[in-house]
Amino acid sequence: MAHLDIDTTTLEVATRALALFKSEYPDRITVWAETAEGQLDIKIGSISKHKSERGGAMRHHVYFHKTEALMEV
């Protein structure tokens, strides 16, 4: 069985980040989300829901915990 090594605060921040991502980018699918150890900013990788859409390649986004803002990088 795999062990999930994450604390409650990080999980709560990631939940907020993914909810904001879903509302701001409804045509994209989250592929992965991660954070660096000791930080609460969440990095998100996504792809387009529509294969024919131009720009369907992987895109990266960052959720900034302190400002509760999401930005594509």
C-alpha positions in Angstrom: 0.0 0.0 0.0 1.3 3.4 -0.9 1.9 6.0 1.8 0.6 9.6 1.3 3.2 11.9 2.9 1.3 15.2 3.1 0.2 17.3 6.0 -3.4 18.6 6.5 -2.4 22.3 5.7 -0.8 21.3 2.4 -3.8 19.2 1.5 -6.2 22.1 2.3 -4.2 24.6 0.2 -4.0 22.1 -2.7 -7.8 21.7 -2.5 -8.3 25.5 -2.8 -5.7 25.6 -5.6 -7.4 22.9 -7.6 -10.9 24.4 -7.1 -9.7 27.8 -8.4 -7.9 26.0 -11.3 -11.1 24.3 -12.2 -13.1 27.5 -12.2 -10.5 29.6 -14.1 -9.5 26.9 -16.6 -12.7 24.8 -17.2 -11.4 23.4 -20.6 -8.2 22.0 -19.0 -7.6 18.7 -17.1 -5.2 18.6 -14.1 -2.6 16.0 -14.8 -0.5 16.5 -11.7 -0.1 18.9 -8.7 2.9 19.3 -6.5 4.5 21.5 -3.9 8.2 21.9 -2.9 9.0 20.8 0.7 8.3 23.5 3.2 6.3 25.6 0.8 2.5 26.0 0.2 2.6 27.3 -3.4 1.1 24.6 -5.6 2.4 23.8 -9.1 -0.2 22.3 -11.5 0.3 20.6 -14.8 -2.6 20.5 -17.2 -3.7 19.4 -20.7 -6.7 20.4 -22.8 -10.0 18.5 -22.6 -10.3 18.8 -26.4 -7.6 17.0 -28.5 -8.3 19.2 -31.5 -7.7 22.4 -29.5 -4.6 24.3 -30.5 -2.3 24.5 -27.5 -3.4 21.1 -26.2 0.1 20.5 -25.0 1.0 20.4 -21.3 0.8 23.8 -19.6 2.0 24.7 -16.2 0.3 26.9 -13.6 1.3 28.1 -10.1 -1.1 28.8 -7.2 0.4 31.3 -4.8 -0.9 30.6 -1.3 -0.3 34.0 0.2 -2.2 35.9 -2.5 -4.6 33.1 -3.4 -3.8 33.8 -7.1 -3.3 31.4 -10.0 -1.0 32.1 -12.9 0.0 30.3 -16.0 3.8 30.0 -16.4 
